[in-house]
């Protein structure tokens, strides 16, 4: 008989796209939090709270308005030394219990492959399938909005 070791491991939801721009241009758009309200549909405000030793934002406050869902939250960021990835985790939120995510960028021909991972947990319990569907919807929108923003530059 096997022993129960607790709940099964949860894998983050992920997706990717190819953007017609070099890695550094894509990362510049990702790091330009002040510009998010201009292109990220549900972000109504973004404010850099602090900058790390690498001169990149390491704490950012967001205001989200996605119709019936509104939230104010702070994310902590960690940037890779090679400029090809960024990870974040939730510091505080009015709606979420946790959020972790990352962008990983890789050159592909004249463009950049953008891999996006996201895992979130709301304060109220949500069935796993519904949470996964919501994460996929958030990732899909984020990738298409990022691609549109970068390629419009």
HUNOR-V864111 format. One record per pair of residues at least 24 apart in sequence whose ideal C-beta (glycine too) atoms are under 7 Angstrom apart, sorted by the first residue. I is the first residue (numbers start at 1). J is the second residue. Records with the same first field share a line. If there is no record, write none. Layout:
I=J + J
This chain:
10=119
12=100 + 117 + 118 + 119
13=118 + 119 + 132 + 135 + 136 + 139
14=115 + 116 + 117
15=116 + 139 + 140 + 143
16=113 + 114 + 115 + 116
17=114 + 143 + 147
18=108 + 111 + 112 + 113
19=111 + 112 + 114 + 147 + 150 + 151
20=111 + 151
21=111 + 112 + 150 + 151
22=112
23=83 + 84 + 105 + 107 + 112
24=83
25=150 + 153
26=105 + 112 + 114 + 150
27=83 + 105
29=146 + 149 + 150
30=86 + 103
31=56 + 57
33=57 + 60
39=145 + 149
40=145
41=141 + 145
42=66
49=74
54=79
59=91
69=95
71=95 + 96
95=122 + 123
96=120 + 121 + 122 + 123
97=121 + 122 + 123
114=143 + 146
116=142 + 143
